[in-house]
Structure formats: structure tokens, C-alpha cells
């Protein structure tokens, strides 16, 4: 019980828990994209396998964005205020991510898939650098 007092996690206690749902949606997105990286690094590429992994990615990539509503930048959020003050730039980052995932899902070779996956990762990093604490 004494150790639980040391837990610094903050719970989302707002109605609808938008920050919690946003964080869960991003975790699901990560879980959907990681198998692609594993497939590419293990040199086990197949168009069919990429198609299956791409379906999972396509199902999860839409979810987080709906939870960036007004007044959703409170603990436990890791978002910077720039998400809302630089909304056009944030939207451009979201569209870059979608374009990169589209290219990944359309890749027909290991080389094309690797290049697209690298762009997916770069788009995530770019957005995190600009908009995440």
C-alpha cells in the first residue's frame, strides 16, 4: 500500500475520459504498426502478410484524432498546447502520417515497404517532436 502512494500516474477523471481514450488509441496504433517493422527486419516480407498487417493498421489509424477536442490538454495528457494553437501544422502532420501509411499499405516489394515504413516512423517522430512533451 505504501508503494501505491509513490505512483505518479494521473488518471483521466473528466467526462468521457478523452485523454485516456486518446492514449489507448495511440497504443493500439503502435501495436498495429510494430509487426510491420518486425516483418521487415526479419526479412520475412510478403505482400500478403503486409496486406493483413495493413488492414490492422488501417483499422486503428483513425481513432486517436477524434480525442483531440477542445479542453483535452490536461493531465495525464502529454500533448503540448501547440496541438491547438498550431492546428494547421498539426493537421498537416496527421495528413503526412496518413499518406505514409497509405504508401506502406500499397507497397509491393520489401524495398518499397521499408521506405514507406521509415516514412511512417519519421512522421510519428516529427509529430512527437512538435506536439508531444
N, CA, C and O atoms as a GROMACS GRO file, in nm:
protein
  532
    1UNK      N    1   0.082  -0.119   0.000
    1UNK     CA    2   0.000   0.000   0.000
    1UNK      C    3   0.087   0.126   0.000
    1UNK      O    4   0.053   0.226  -0.064
    2UNK      N    5   0.198   0.121   0.071
    2UNK     CA    6   0.287   0.236   0.075
    2UNK      C    7   0.344   0.266  -0.063
    2UNK      O    8   0.366   0.383  -0.096
    3UNK      N    9   0.368   0.162  -0.143
    3UNK     CA   10   0.422   0.184  -0.276
    3UNK      C   11   0.321   0.249  -0.369
    3UNK      O   12   0.360   0.322  -0.461
    4UNK      N   13   0.195   0.224  -0.348
    4UNK     CA   14   0.095   0.286  -0.435
    4UNK      C   15   0.094   0.437  -0.420
    4UNK      O   16   0.054   0.507  -0.514
    5UNK      N   17   0.136   0.489  -0.307
    5UNK     CA   18   0.144   0.634  -0.288
    5UNK      C   19   0.255   0.694  -0.373
    5UNK      O   20   0.254   0.814  -0.400
    6UNK      N   21   0.351   0.612  -0.416
    6UNK     CA   22   0.462   0.661  -0.499
    6UNK      C   23   0.426   0.664  -0.647
    6UNK      O   24   0.503   0.716  -0.728
    7UNK      N   25   0.313   0.609  -0.683
    7UNK     CA   26   0.271   0.605  -0.823
    7UNK      C   27   0.232   0.745  -0.867
    7UNK      O   28   0.138   0.804  -0.813
    8UNK      N   29   0.304   0.800  -0.964
    8UNK     CA   30   0.281   0.938  -1.008
    8UNK      C   31   0.184   0.947  -1.125
    8UNK      O   32   0.162   1.057  -1.177
    9UNK      N   33   0.127   0.837  -1.168
    9UNK     CA   34   0.033   0.842  -1.280
    9UNK      C   35  -0.092   0.919  -1.239
    9UNK      O   36  -0.142   0.908  -1.127
   10UNK      N   37  -0.142   0.998  -1.332
   10UNK     CA   38  -0.263   1.074  -1.311
   10UNK      C   39  -0.373   1.009  -1.392
   10UNK      O   40  -0.354   0.977  -1.510
   11UNK      N   41  -0.485   0.988  -1.331
   11UNK     CA   42  -0.599   0.929  -1.401
   11UNK      C   43  -0.681   1.038  -1.470
   11UNK      O   44  -0.690   1.150  -1.420
   12UNK      N   45  -0.738   1.005  -1.582
   12UNK     CA   46  -0.827   1.096  -1.654
   12UNK      C   47  -0.965   1.082  -1.591
   12UNK      O   48  -1.034   0.982  -1.610
   13UNK      N   49  -1.004   1.182  -1.516
   13UNK     CA   50  -1.132   1.176  -1.446
   13UNK      C   51  -1.238   1.269  -1.509
   13UNK      O   52  -1.342   1.295  -1.449
   14UNK      N   53  -1.209   1.318  -1.629
   14UNK     CA   54  -1.305   1.405  -1.698
   14UNK      C   55  -1.415   1.321  -1.763
   14UNK      O   56  -1.394   1.204  -1.794
   15UNK      N   57  -1.530   1.381  -1.784
   15UNK     CA   58  -1.639   1.308  -1.851
   15UNK      C   59  -1.595   1.253  -1.987
   15UNK      O   60  -1.540   1.326  -2.069
   16UNK      N   61  -1.620   1.128  -2.009
   16UNK     CA   62  -1.584   1.063  -2.134
   16UNK      C   63  -1.439   1.022  -2.144
   16UNK      O   64  -1.403   0.948  -2.236
   17UNK      N   65  -1.356   1.068  -2.054
   17UNK     CA   66  -1.213   1.036  -2.048
   17UNK      C   67  -1.143   1.047  -2.184
   17UNK      O   68  -1.084   0.950  -2.231
   18UNK      N   69  -1.150   1.164  -2.247
   18UNK     CA   70  -1.090   1.175  -2.381
   18UNK      C   71  -0.940   1.152  -2.384
   18UNK      O   72  -0.889   1.092  -2.479
   19UNK      N   73  -0.867   1.198  -2.284
   19UNK     CA   74  -0.722   1.180  -2.284
   19UNK      C   75  -0.688   1.032  -2.270
   19UNK      O   76  -0.600   0.982  -2.339
   20UNK      N   77  -0.757   0.964  -2.182
   20UNK     CA   78  -0.734   0.820  -2.165
   20UNK      C   79  -0.762   0.746  -2.295
   20UNK      O   80  -0.684   0.660  -2.335
   21UNK      N   81  -0.872   0.778  -2.361
   21UNK     CA   82  -0.907   0.711  -2.486
   21UNK      C   83  -0.806   0.745  -2.597
   21UNK      O   84  -0.772   0.660  -2.678
   22UNK      N   85  -0.760   0.869  -2.599
   22UNK     CA   86  -0.660   0.909  -2.697
   22UNK      C   87  -0.531   0.830  -2.676
   22UNK      O   88  -0.472   0.780  -2.772
   23UNK      N   89  -0.486   0.819  -2.552
   23UNK     CA   90  -0.364   0.744  -2.521
   23UNK      C   91  -0.381   0.596  -2.557
   23UNK      O   92  -0.289   0.535  -2.612
   24UNK      N   93  -0.495   0.539  -2.526
   24UNK     CA   94  -0.520   0.399  -2.560
   24UNK      C   95  -0.522   0.379  -2.711
   24UNK      O   96  -0.474   0.278  -2.762
   25UNK      N   97  -0.579   0.475  -2.784
   25UNK     CA   98  -0.585   0.466  -2.930
   25UNK      C   99  -0.444   0.472  -2.990
   25UNK      O  100  -0.415   0.400  -3.086
   26UNK      N  101  -0.359   0.557  -2.936
   26UNK     CA  102  -0.221   0.562  -2.985
   26UNK      C  103  -0.145   0.434  -2.953
   26UNK      O  104  -0.064   0.388  -3.034
   27UNK      N  105  -0.170   0.376  -2.837
   27UNK     CA  106  -0.105   0.248  -2.803
   27UNK      C  107  -0.151   0.138  -2.898
   27UNK      O  108  -0.070   0.056  -2.941
   28UNK      N  109  -0.279   0.137  -2.932
   28UNK     CA  110  -0.330   0.038  -3.028
   28UNK      C  111  -0.268   0.059  -3.165
   28UNK      O  112  -0.237  -0.037  -3.235
   29UNK      N  113  -0.249   0.183  -3.203
   29UNK     CA  114  -0.185   0.215  -3.330
   29UNK      C  115  -0.041   0.165  -3.331
   29UNK      O  116   0.004   0.109  -3.431
   30UNK      N  117   0.029   0.184  -3.223
   30UNK     CA  118   0.166   0.134  -3.213
   30UNK      C  119   0.169  -0.019  -3.222
   30UNK      O  120   0.253  -0.076  -3.290
   31UNK      N  121   0.076  -0.084  -3.152
   31UNK     CA  122   0.070  -0.230  -3.157
   31UNK      C  123   0.038  -0.280  -3.297
   31UNK      O  124   0.080  -0.390  -3.335
   32UNK      N  125  -0.034  -0.202  -3.374
   32UNK     CA  126  -0.066  -0.240  -3.512
   32UNK      C  127   0.051  -0.217  -3.607
   32UNK      O  128   0.065  -0.288  -3.706
   33UNK      N  129   0.135  -0.119  -3.577
   33UNK     CA  130   0.245  -0.089  -3.669
   33UNK      C  131   0.372  -0.168  -3.638
   33UNK      O  132   0.450  -0.195  -3.729
   34UNK      N  133   0.394  -0.204  -3.515
   34UNK     CA  134   0.517  -0.275  -3.478
   34UNK      C  135   0.537  -0.406  -3.555
   34UNK      O  136   0.650  -0.435  -3.594
   35UNK      N  137   0.433  -0.487  -3.578
   35UNK     CA  138   0.455  -0.611  -3.653
   35UNK      C  139   0.508  -0.588  -3.794
   35UNK      O  140   0.577  -0.675  -3.849
   36UNK      N  141   0.478  -0.474  -3.852
   36UNK     CA  142   0.532  -0.443  -3.985
   36UNK      C  143   0.684  -0.428  -3.976
   36UNK      O  144   0.758  -0.483  -4.057
   37UNK      N  145   0.730  -0.354  -3.877
   37UNK     CA  146   0.873  -0.337  -3.857
   37UNK      C  147   0.943  -0.468  -3.830
   37UNK      O  148   1.054  -0.491  -3.878
   38UNK      N  149   0.880  -0.554  -3.753
   38UNK     CA  150   0.937  -0.685  -3.723
   38UNK      C  151   0.947  -0.767  -3.851
   38UNK      O  152   1.050  -0.830  -3.878
   39UNK      N  153   0.840  -0.768  -3.931
   39UNK     CA  154   0.841  -0.841  -4.056
   39UNK      C  155   0.954  -0.791  -4.146
   39UNK      O  156   1.025  -0.872  -4.207
   40UNK      N  157   0.971  -0.661  -4.155
   40UNK     CA  158   1.074  -0.604  -4.242
   40UNK      C  159   1.214  -0.632  -4.190
   40UNK      O  160   1.304  -0.659  -4.269
   41UNK      N  161   1.234  -0.627  -4.060
   41UNK     CA  162   1.368  -0.652  -4.006
   41UNK      C  163   1.405  -0.799  -4.009
   41UNK      O  164   1.523  -0.833  -4.015
   42UNK      N  165   1.306  -0.885  -4.003
   42UNK     CA  166   1.332  -1.030  -4.009
   42UNK      C  167   1.346  -1.080  -4.152
   42UNK      O  168   1.366  -1.199  -4.175
   43UNK      N  169   1.335  -0.989  -4.249
   43UNK     CA  170   1.344  -1.025  -4.391
   43UNK      C  171   1.241  -1.131  -4.428
   43UNK      O  172   1.267  -1.219  -4.510
   44UNK      N  173   1.123  -1.122  -4.368
   44UNK     CA  174   1.014  -1.216  -4.395
   44UNK      C  175   0.902  -1.148  -4.473
   44UNK      O  176   0.785  -1.178  -4.452
   45UNK      N  177   0.938  -1.058  -4.561
   45UNK     CA  178   0.838  -0.979  -4.633
   45UNK      C  179   0.757  -1.065  -4.728
   45UNK      O  180   0.810  -1.149  -4.800
   46UNK      N  181   0.627  -1.042  -4.724
   46UNK     CA  182   0.538  -1.093  -4.828
   46UNK      C  183   0.425  -0.992  -4.844
   46UNK      O  184   0.379  -0.932  -4.747
   47UNK      N  185   0.382  -0.974  -4.967
   47UNK     CA  186   0.275  -0.879  -4.995
   47UNK      C  187   0.149  -0.920  -4.920
   47UNK      O  188   0.076  -0.835  -4.869
   48UNK      N  189   0.122  -1.049  -4.913
   48UNK     CA  190   0.002  -1.098  -4.844
   48UNK      C  191   0.008  -1.065  -4.696
   48UNK      O  192  -0.090  -1.018  -4.638
   49UNK      N  193   0.123  -1.090  -4.634
   49UNK     CA  194   0.137  -1.060  -4.491
   49UNK      C  195   0.127  -0.910  -4.466
   49UNK      O  196   0.062  -0.867  -4.370
   50UNK      N  197   0.189  -0.830  -4.551
   50UNK     CA  198   0.178  -0.686  -4.538
   50UNK      C  199   0.032  -0.642  -4.550
   50UNK      O  200  -0.013  -0.552  -4.479
   51UNK      N  201  -0.041  -0.705  -4.639
   51UNK     CA  202  -0.183  -0.673  -4.655
   51UNK      C  203  -0.261  -0.696  -4.527
   51UNK      O  204  -0.344  -0.614  -4.488
   52UNK      N  205  -0.235  -0.808  -4.462
   52UNK     CA  206  -0.304  -0.837  -4.335
   52UNK      C  207  -0.264  -0.738  -4.226
   52UNK      O  208  -0.349  -0.690  -4.152
   53UNK      N  209  -0.135  -0.708  -4.219
   53UNK     CA  210  -0.089  -0.611  -4.120
   53UNK      C  211  -0.142  -0.472  -4.151
   53UNK      O  212  -0.175  -0.395  -4.061
   54UNK      N  213  -0.150  -0.440  -4.280
   54UNK     CA  214  -0.203  -0.312  -4.323
   54UNK      C  215  -0.349  -0.294  -4.286
   54UNK      O  216  -0.393  -0.184  -4.254
   55UNK      N  217  -0.426  -0.402  -4.291
   55UNK     CA  218  -0.566  -0.395  -4.250
   55UNK      C  219  -0.577  -0.356  -4.103
   55UNK      O  220  -0.660  -0.273  -4.067
   56UNK      N  221  -0.494  -0.416  -4.019
   56UNK     CA  222  -0.496  -0.383  -3.877
   56UNK      C  223  -0.456  -0.237  -3.855
   56UNK      O  224  -0.514  -0.167  -3.772
   57UNK      N  225  -0.357  -0.192  -3.930
   57UNK     CA  226  -0.313  -0.054  -3.919
   57UNK      C  227  -0.424   0.041  -3.964
   57UNK      O  228  -0.449   0.143  -3.900
   58UNK      N  229  -0.489   0.008  -4.073
   58UNK     CA  230  -0.596   0.093  -4.125
   58UNK      C  231  -0.712   0.104  -4.026
   58UNK      O  232  -0.776   0.209  -4.016
   59UNK      N  233  -0.738  -0.002  -3.953
   59UNK     CA  234  -0.847  -0.001  -3.855
   59UNK      C  235  -0.816   0.087  -3.735
   59UNK      O  236  -0.908   0.139  -3.672
   60UNK      N  237  -0.689   0.104  -3.703
   60UNK     CA  238  -0.653   0.179  -3.583
   60UNK      C  239  -0.607   0.322  -3.609
   60UNK      O  240  -0.607   0.404  -3.517
   61UNK      N  241  -0.570   0.354  -3.730
   61UNK     CA  242  -0.507   0.484  -3.755
   61UNK      C  243  -0.602   0.602  -3.741
   61UNK      O  244  -0.556   0.714  -3.719
   62UNK      N  245  -0.730   0.582  -3.754
   62UNK     CA  246  -0.828   0.691  -3.745
   62UNK      C  247  -0.860   0.730  -3.601
   62UNK      O  248  -0.892   0.846  -3.574
   63UNK      N  249  -0.852   0.636  -3.510
   63UNK     CA  250  -0.908   0.653  -3.376
   63UNK      C  251  -0.852   0.768  -3.292
   63UNK      O  252  -0.932   0.841  -3.233
   64UNK      N  253  -0.722   0.789  -3.284
   64UNK     CA  254  -0.674   0.888  -3.187
   64UNK      C  255  -0.721   1.031  -3.212
   64UNK      O  256  -0.741   1.108  -3.118
   65UNK      N  257  -0.738   1.066  -3.337
   65UNK     CA  258  -0.759   1.206  -3.373
   65UNK      C  259  -0.890   1.263  -3.321
   65UNK      O  260  -0.898   1.383  -3.295
   66UNK      N  261  -0.989   1.181  -3.304
   66UNK     CA  262  -1.119   1.228  -3.256
   66UNK      C  263  -1.111   1.275  -3.110
   66UNK      O  264  -1.200   1.346  -3.064
   67UNK      N  265  -1.008   1.236  -3.040
   67UNK     CA  266  -0.995   1.269  -2.898
   67UNK      C  267  -0.911   1.394  -2.872
   67UNK      O  268  -0.876   1.422  -2.757
   68UNK      N  269  -0.880   1.471  -2.976
   68UNK     CA  270  -0.809   1.596  -2.959
   68UNK      C  271  -0.907   1.712  -2.962
   68UNK      O  272  -0.888   1.809  -3.035
   69UNK      N  273  -1.010   1.704  -2.884
   69UNK     CA  274  -1.110   1.809  -2.880
   69UNK      C  275  -1.067   1.927  -2.795
   69UNK      O  276  -0.961   1.924  -2.732
   70UNK      N  277  -1.149   2.030  -2.793
   70UNK     CA  278  -1.120   2.145  -2.707
   70UNK      C  279  -1.114   2.099  -2.561
   70UNK      O  280  -1.184   2.006  -2.521
   71UNK      N  281  -1.031   2.163  -2.486
   71UNK     CA  282  -1.019   2.136  -2.342
   71UNK      C  283  -0.977   1.992  -2.311
   71UNK      O  284  -1.022   1.935  -2.211
   72UNK      N  285  -0.892   1.933  -2.396
   72UNK     CA  286  -0.840   1.798  -2.367
   72UNK      C  287  -0.690   1.800  -2.343
   72UNK      O  288  -0.624   1.697  -2.357
   73UNK      N  289  -0.637   1.915  -2.306
   73UNK     CA  290  -0.495   1.924  -2.274
   73UNK      C  291  -0.480   1.943  -2.123
   73UNK      O  292  -0.450   2.052  -2.075
   74UNK      N  293  -0.502   1.837  -2.051
   74UNK     CA  294  -0.491   1.837  -1.906
   74UNK      C  295  -0.425   1.706  -1.865
   74UNK      O  296  -0.429   1.609  -1.942
   75UNK      N  297  -0.364   1.700  -1.748
   75UNK     CA  298  -0.301   1.574  -1.706
   75UNK      C  299  -0.404   1.462  -1.704
   75UNK      O  300  -0.514   1.478  -1.650
   76UNK      N  301  -0.371   1.350  -1.761
   76UNK     CA  302  -0.242   1.293  -1.795
   76UNK      C  303  -0.197   1.315  -1.940
   76UNK      O  304  -0.113   1.240  -1.990
   77UNK      N  305  -0.251   1.415  -2.008
   77UNK     CA  306  -0.212   1.441  -2.146
   77UNK      C  307  -0.064   1.473  -2.156
   77UNK      O  308  -0.007   1.539  -2.069
   78UNK      N  309  -0.003   1.426  -2.264
   78UNK     CA  310   0.136   1.460  -2.294
   78UNK      C  311   0.143   1.554  -2.413
   78UNK      O  312   0.250   1.581  -2.467
   79UNK      N  313   0.027   1.605  -2.453
   79UNK     CA  314   0.020   1.697  -2.566
   79UNK      C  315   0.066   1.836  -2.524
   79UNK      O  316   0.042   1.881  -2.412
   80UNK      N  317   0.131   1.901  -2.618
   80UNK     CA  318   0.169   2.041  -2.597
   80UNK      C  319   0.053   2.131  -2.642
   80UNK      O  320  -0.029   2.089  -2.723
   81UNK      N  321   0.046   2.251  -2.591
   81UNK     CA  322  -0.060   2.344  -2.634
   81UNK      C  323  -0.058   2.371  -2.784
   81UNK      O  324  -0.160   2.410  -2.841
   82UNK      N  325   0.057   2.350  -2.848
   82UNK     CA  326   0.069   2.375  -2.992
   82UNK      C  327  -0.026   2.290  -3.075
   82UNK      O  328  -0.057   2.325  -3.189
   83UNK      N  329  -0.074   2.177  -3.020
   83UNK     CA  330  -0.174   2.097  -3.092
   83UNK      C  331  -0.292   2.186  -3.129
   83UNK      O  332  -0.348   2.173  -3.238
   84UNK      N  333  -0.329   2.275  -3.039
   84UNK     CA  334  -0.445   2.361  -3.060
   84UNK      C  335  -0.407   2.498  -3.114
   84UNK      O  336  -0.484   2.556  -3.191
   85UNK      N  337  -0.291   2.550  -3.076
   85UNK     CA  338  -0.253   2.683  -3.124
   85UNK      C  339  -0.193   2.679  -3.264
   85UNK      O  340  -0.190   2.781  -3.334
   86UNK      N  341  -0.146   2.562  -3.306
   86UNK     CA  342  -0.092   2.544  -3.441
   86UNK      C  343  -0.170   2.431  -3.510
   86UNK      O  344  -0.113   2.335  -3.562
   87UNK      N  345  -0.301   2.447  -3.510
   87UNK     CA  346  -0.389   2.342  -3.560
   87UNK      C  347  -0.361   2.304  -3.705
   87UNK      O  348  -0.370   2.186  -3.741
   88UNK      N  349  -0.326   2.400  -3.789
   88UNK     CA  350  -0.297   2.369  -3.930
   88UNK      C  351  -0.173   2.282  -3.942
   88UNK      O  352  -0.170   2.188  -4.022
   89UNK      N  353  -0.071   2.313  -3.864
   89UNK     CA  354   0.051   2.232  -3.866
   89UNK      C  355   0.023   2.092  -3.812
   89UNK      O  356   0.074   1.993  -3.865
   90UNK      N  357  -0.058   2.084  -3.706
   90UNK     CA  358  -0.094   1.955  -3.650
   90UNK      C  359  -0.170   1.872  -3.753
   90UNK      O  360  -0.145   1.752  -3.768
   91UNK      N  361  -0.262   1.934  -3.823
   91UNK     CA  362  -0.338   1.865  -3.927
   91UNK      C  363  -0.245   1.820  -4.040
   91UNK      O  364  -0.263   1.711  -4.094
   92UNK      N  365  -0.148   1.902  -4.077
   92UNK     CA  366  -0.052   1.863  -4.180
   92UNK      C  367   0.028   1.740  -4.136
   92UNK      O  368   0.055   1.652  -4.218
   93UNK      N  369   0.063   1.733  -4.010
   93UNK     CA  370   0.135   1.615  -3.958
   93UNK      C  371   0.045   1.491  -3.965
   93UNK      O  372   0.090   1.382  -4.000
   94UNK      N  373  -0.082   1.509  -3.931
   94UNK     CA  374  -0.176   1.396  -3.938
   94UNK      C  375  -0.188   1.347  -4.082
   94UNK      O  376  -0.188   1.227  -4.107
   95UNK      N  377  -0.199   1.439  -4.175
   95UNK     CA  378  -0.211   1.400  -4.316
   95UNK      C  379  -0.084   1.336  -4.367
   95UNK      O  380  -0.090   1.244  -4.449
   96UNK      N  381   0.032   1.382  -4.321
   96UNK     CA  382   0.159   1.318  -4.358
   96UNK      C  383   0.160   1.173  -4.309
   96UNK      O  384   0.202   1.083  -4.383
   97UNK      N  385   0.114   1.150  -4.188
   97UNK     CA  386   0.107   1.015  -4.133
   97UNK      C  387   0.014   0.928  -4.219
   97UNK      O  388   0.048   0.814  -4.250
   98UNK      N  389  -0.102   0.981  -4.256
   98UNK     CA  390  -0.196   0.904  -4.338
   98UNK      C  391  -0.136   0.872  -4.474
   98UNK      O  392  -0.152   0.760  -4.524
   99UNK      N  393  -0.067   0.968  -4.534
   99UNK     CA  394  -0.003   0.942  -4.664
   99UNK      C  395   0.103   0.834  -4.652
   99UNK      O  396   0.117   0.749  -4.739
  100UNK      N  397   0.179   0.839  -4.544
  100UNK     CA  398   0.284   0.738  -4.522
  100UNK      C  399   0.223   0.600  -4.500
  100UNK      O  400   0.275   0.501  -4.552
  101UNK      N  401   0.116   0.592  -4.424
  101UNK     CA  402   0.054   0.461  -4.402
  101UNK      C  403  -0.013   0.410  -4.530
  101UNK      O  404  -0.015   0.290  -4.556
  102UNK      N  405  -0.069   0.501  -4.609
  102UNK     CA  406  -0.125   0.460  -4.739
  102UNK      C  407  -0.016   0.399  -4.827
  102UNK      O  408  -0.036   0.295  -4.889
  103UNK      N  409   0.100   0.465  -4.832
  103UNK     CA  410   0.212   0.414  -4.912
  103UNK      C  411   0.259   0.279  -4.860
  103UNK      O  412   0.292   0.189  -4.938
  104UNK      N  413   0.261   0.264  -4.730
  104UNK     CA  414   0.302   0.136  -4.671
  104UNK      C  415   0.205   0.025  -4.711
  104UNK      O  416   0.247  -0.084  -4.749
  105UNK      N  417   0.077   0.053  -4.702
  105UNK     CA  418  -0.023  -0.049  -4.735
  105UNK      C  419  -0.025  -0.082  -4.883
  105UNK      O  420  -0.071  -0.190  -4.922
  106UNK      N  421   0.026   0.009  -4.966
  106UNK     CA  422   0.028  -0.015  -5.111
  106UNK      C  423   0.159  -0.074  -5.159
  106UNK      O  424   0.172  -0.109  -5.276
  107UNK      N  425   0.256  -0.087  -5.070
  107UNK     CA  426   0.390  -0.133  -5.111
  107UNK      C  427   0.383  -0.274  -5.167
  107UNK      O  428   0.316  -0.362  -5.113
  108UNK      N  429   0.454  -0.295  -5.277
  108UNK     CA  430   0.455  -0.426  -5.342
  108UNK      C  431   0.588  -0.497  -5.336
  108UNK      O  432   0.605  -0.604  -5.395
  109UNK      N  433   0.683  -0.438  -5.265
  109UNK     CA  434   0.814  -0.501  -5.252
  109UNK      C  435   0.871  -0.469  -5.115
  109UNK      O  436   0.824  -0.378  -5.045
  110UNK      N  437   0.972  -0.545  -5.078
  110UNK     CA  438   1.037  -0.521  -4.949
  110UNK      C  439   1.095  -0.380  -4.945
  110UNK      O  440   1.081  -0.310  -4.844
  111UNK      N  441   1.160  -0.338  -5.053
  111UNK     CA  442   1.222  -0.207  -5.057
  111UNK      C  443   1.119  -0.095  -5.042
  111UNK      O  444   1.140   0.000  -4.967
  112UNK      N  445   1.009  -0.106  -5.114
  112UNK     CA  446   0.905  -0.005  -5.105
  112UNK      C  447   0.841  -0.003  -4.966
  112UNK      O  448   0.811   0.103  -4.912
  113UNK      N  449   0.820  -0.121  -4.910
  113UNK     CA  450   0.762  -0.129  -4.777
  113UNK      C  451   0.856  -0.070  -4.673
  113UNK      O  452   0.812   0.000  -4.581
  114UNK      N  453   0.986  -0.097  -4.687
  114UNK     CA  454   1.083  -0.043  -4.591
  114UNK      C  455   1.087   0.109  -4.600
  114UNK      O  456   1.088   0.177  -4.497
  115UNK      N  457   1.088   0.162  -4.721
  115UNK     CA  458   1.090   0.308  -4.738
  115UNK      C  459   0.962   0.370  -4.679
  115UNK      O  460   0.969   0.473  -4.612
  116UNK      N  461   0.849   0.308  -4.705
  116UNK     CA  462   0.723   0.361  -4.652
  116UNK      C  463   0.718   0.350  -4.501
  116UNK      O  464   0.670   0.441  -4.433
  117UNK      N  465   0.766   0.238  -4.446
  117UNK     CA  466   0.767   0.220  -4.301
  117UNK      C  467   0.859   0.324  -4.236
  117UNK      O  468   0.827   0.379  -4.131
  118UNK      N  469   0.972   0.351  -4.299
  118UNK     CA  470   1.063   0.454  -4.248
  118UNK      C  471   0.994   0.590  -4.247
  118UNK      O  472   1.014   0.668  -4.154
  119UNK      N  473   0.913   0.617  -4.348
  119UNK     CA  474   0.839   0.743  -4.353
  119UNK      C  475   0.729   0.747  -4.246
  119UNK      O  476   0.704   0.852  -4.188
  120UNK      N  477   0.664   0.634  -4.221
  120UNK     CA  478   0.566   0.628  -4.112
  120UNK      C  479   0.634   0.664  -3.981
  120UNK      O  480   0.583   0.748  -3.906
  121UNK      N  481   0.746   0.603  -3.954
  121UNK     CA  482   0.820   0.631  -3.830
  121UNK      C  483   0.866   0.776  -3.825
  121UNK      O  484   0.860   0.839  -3.719
  122UNK      N  485   0.912   0.830  -3.938
  122UNK     CA  486   0.955   0.970  -3.942
  122UNK      C  487   0.838   1.064  -3.916
  122UNK      O  488   0.854   1.167  -3.850
  123UNK      N  489   0.721   1.030  -3.968
  123UNK     CA  490   0.605   1.116  -3.945
  123UNK      C  491   0.564   1.113  -3.798
  123UNK      O  492   0.524   1.215  -3.743
  124UNK      N  493   0.574   0.998  -3.735
  124UNK     CA  494   0.544   0.988  -3.591
  124UNK      C  495   0.642   1.074  -3.512
  124UNK      O  496   0.602   1.151  -3.425
  125UNK      N  497   0.771   1.060  -3.543
  125UNK     CA  498   0.873   1.136  -3.470
  125UNK      C  499   0.855   1.285  -3.491
  125UNK      O  500   0.866   1.362  -3.395
  126UNK      N  501   0.827   1.327  -3.611
  126UNK     CA  502   0.808   1.468  -3.640
  126UNK      C  503   0.692   1.526  -3.559
  126UNK      O  504   0.703   1.636  -3.503
  127UNK      N  505   0.584   1.454  -3.553
  127UNK     CA  506   0.468   1.499  -3.477
  127UNK      C  507   0.500   1.502  -3.327
  127UNK      O  508   0.466   1.597  -3.257
  128UNK      N  509   0.566   1.398  -3.279
  128UNK     CA  510   0.603   1.395  -3.137
  128UNK      C  511   0.697   1.511  -3.103
  128UNK      O  512   0.680   1.576  -3.000
  129UNK      N  513   0.794   1.536  -3.188
  129UNK     CA  514   0.888   1.645  -3.163
  129UNK      C  515   0.817   1.778  -3.152
  129UNK      O  516   0.854   1.861  -3.068
  130UNK      N  517   0.717   1.800  -3.234
  130UNK     CA  518   0.648   1.929  -3.237
  130UNK      C  519   0.534   1.940  -3.137
  130UNK      O  520   0.505   2.049  -3.087
  131UNK      N  521   0.469   1.828  -3.107
  131UNK     CA  522   0.342   1.837  -3.035
  131UNK      C  523   0.330   1.752  -2.909
  131UNK      O  524   0.223   1.749  -2.848
  132UNK      N  525   0.435   1.685  -2.869
  132UNK     CA  526   0.426   1.598  -2.751
  132UNK      C  527   0.538   1.632  -2.654
  132UNK      O  528   0.651   1.659  -2.693
  133UNK      N  529   0.502   1.630  -2.526
  133UNK     CA  530   0.602   1.656  -2.420
  133UNK      C  531   0.689   1.536  -2.401
  133UNK      O  532   0.779   1.537  -2.317
   0.00000   0.00000   0.00000
